[in-house]
Amino acid sequence: MQPISRFEATIPTQLHALISDLRWRTQMLDADIQEEERKAAIFDPKNPAYPMLALTLRARRNNIQTSITILERGLDKRSGERAHAA
């Protein structure tokens, strides 16, 4: 069994905290998107009159969700490597 540095031991905790923060941010973006849609009374992003801010917020939210997925995969891979090494 290889010794684990303090830095390596805190990485999963830091990743969990980051993922949690990003999820919270997506919830905030969802609320902002809903507010923009409500103000415009347009809920279909394909509608030409759909608010530009809501489109921008959707793109940001989607990018964050992609980042969450990538981080979760990395975390799963790390835990799988640790289990295999033990």
N, C-alpha and C positions, 0 to 999 in steps of 0.2 A: 504494500500500500504506500502510495506516494504522499508525502506531507503536503498539506494545503496551506498556501500563504494566507495571511489575513485579508489581503486584497481579493484573492480568488474566492474566499469564503463570503465576502460581502457582495459580490457581483449579483447573485440571484436575488438578494434582498433589494438591491438598487434597481434591478430590472423590474421586480414586482411593483416597486414604488413608482417607477416611470410609467409602467403600463396602467397602473391605477390613475395616475395623473392624466394620462392621455385619454382614458375612458371618461373621466370627469369633463375634460375639455370637449369631447364629442357630444356629451350631454348638453353642455352649454351652447355649443354650435347648433344642435338640434332645436333648442329653445329659441335661439335667434332666428333660425330659418323659419320656424313656425310663426314667429312674430311678424317677420317680413311678409310671409304669405298671407297672414291674417289682415295686415294693413292694406295689402294690394287686392285682397279677395281673389287671388289667383293661386291655385295650388298645383298646377301642372307645369313642371319645368320645360315642357315642350311648347308651351304657349309663348308666342313672341313677346307678349306683354309681361311675362314673368319677371319679377324684380332681379336686376343684375346683382345686387348685394346677396340675395338668396342663392343665386347660382355660384357666386364666389365662395360663399360659406359652405355650400354643398361640396365644392371641389376641395376646400380645405379639410372638411370633415372626412371625405373619402381618402385623402392622403394620410390623415392621422390614423384612420382605421387600417389602412395598408401597413403603416408603421407598426401598429399594435400587433397585427398578424405576424409580421417579420420578427418582432421581438419575442412573441410567444413561441414561435418555432425555434428560435435560438435558445430560449430557456428550456424548452422540451428537449432539445438536442443536448444541452449541457447536462440536464438531469439524467438523460439516457446514457451519456458517456460516463457519468459518475457511477451509475448503477452497474454498468458493464465493467468498469475498472475495479469495483469493490469485490 
